[in-house]
Amino acid sequence: MEKFIEQVSLYIHDAPIWPFTLLGLVLVVGVGVDVINHRRRMGAMEYFDSVFHEELIGLYPAITRWPDDLVAYMQPRLPVLRDAFEVLRNFIPQNQLREYNATWNRFYQFSRLGGNEQAGLPAGTAQDFTAEQPDQHQQQQIFQKMAADLLAYTDQFKK
């Protein structure tokens, strides 16, 4: 064992220093990039959470003041919510990205149309459907579920 240690110490003593310096520099840069990326990810997650809780106050997590017209209420809020969605999307793992986009699209369409899918159809096709607009309680439950589904994507970063 002593002979092995002596050979290693001779190698280190005779080896050029530049490969070790380069390796150390690469490790420091890698750790630095990871720390910066972690901070950006945490910032995106906090921004997403805060925007959803601020813009949906009274609607989520507890319904204290449900608007008479959800579409009119959500109209000015959707661009801000979309911005938070876009910021967080950069940090969602690739295998979850498709479902994250689909969850946002469901939330966006529901908020834009107020749960009335017929409003987005071209003229003349709305009378083909006999489905009614969901009642207010059902609309509230659907909205709560969609908002909770979107906010669930930040839970993976809180661990």
N, C-alpha and C positions, 0 to 999 in steps of 0.2 A: 504494500500500500504506500509506503514511503517513497518507493521508486516512482510510482505513478504520480504522486503529488509533486515530486521533484521534476518530472518530465513536463507536467502541465505548467509549473512555475517557469521553467526554462522557455517553454513555448510562448507564454504570455510576455516574458521579458524580451524575447527576440522578435516577436510578431510586430508588424507595423501597427501603429495606433489609429490610423485613419478609418479602418473598418469598424472599430468599436465606437469611434466618435460618430460616424455616420449612422450606425445602429441606434445609438443613444439619441441622436437628433430625430430620427424617424419615430422613435417611441415617444419622445416629448411632443412632437407635432401631432401624432395620433391621439395621444391623451388630451391635448389641447382642443383638437377638433371635436372629440367626443364630449368634452365638458361644454363647449359652446353649443353643440347640437342639443345636448340635454337641456340647457337653459332655454334655447329657442323652443323646444318641444314643450317644456313646462309653461313658458309664456303663452304659447298658442292654446294650450289646454285651459289655462286660467282665463284667457281672453274669451274663449268659446263659452266656458261656464258663466262668466260674468255677464256677457252679452245676452245669453239666453235667459238668465235670471232677471236681468234688468229690463229687457224689452218685453218679456212675458209676465211681468209682475201683475198679479191679479188673475192670471190665467194658469200659471204653473209655478210652483208645485201645488199650491192650494188655490182653488178657485174662489176668489173673494169678490171679483167684479167682472162678470162675463159680459162682453159688449152685446148690444142689440144686433149690430151688424159686424160679424167677424171679419168679413172681407175689407170693409172700410177701416177697421181697427188695425188689421195686419198690413195693409198696403204700405204705410211709411216705414214699417218695421222690417219688412222682408229684405230690403237691400243691406241693412246692418247685419241681420242674421246670416245672410248669404256671404257677407265678407268674413264673418267668424267661421262659417263652414269652409270657405276656401282656404283660410289660414291653417285650420286644423287638418285639412285634407293632405297637406304636404307631409304630415307625420303619421298618417294612418298606414299600417302595414299593408303591403300589396295584396295579400290574401283576403283582406277585409275591405278593400277599397270599393269593389263593386257593390257590396251590400250597403256600405256607408253612403254611396251616391244614390242608391235606390231608396234608402231611408229618407235622405234629404228630399228627393223628388216627391215622395209621398207626402211629406210634411209641407213642402212648398205648394203642391197642387191643392192640398186640403185647405191651406191658409189662403191661397189666392182665390179659390172658388167657394170657400166657406162650407166645404163638405158637400156641395151640390155639383156633382160631376157633369150634370147636364148643361151647366152654364158654359162649359168650355167646348161644347160640340157645335158644329156648324149649324146654321139655321135650317130648319126643316127636319132635323134628326131628333130633336129634343122630344117631339110628341110621340116618337116611336117607343119611348121608355115610359113606363108607368111608375117607376120608382119615385118616391117622394124624397124631399130633402129631409135629412135626419132631424129628429126633434132635438131640442137644446141639450137635454141631459145626455143623449147619445153622442151628440156633437162634442160635448165637453169631455166625455170619456175617450173618444177617439183622439182628440187633440192632446189630452194628457198622455196617452200611450205613445203617440208619435214623438212628442217632446222628450219623454223618458227614454225612448229608443235612441234618439240622437245624442242625448247627454250620456248614455251608457258607453259611448265610444271613448269618453275621457277617463273612464274608470281604469282602463288598462295602464294609463300613465300615472295613476295615483299610487300604485303599488310600490 
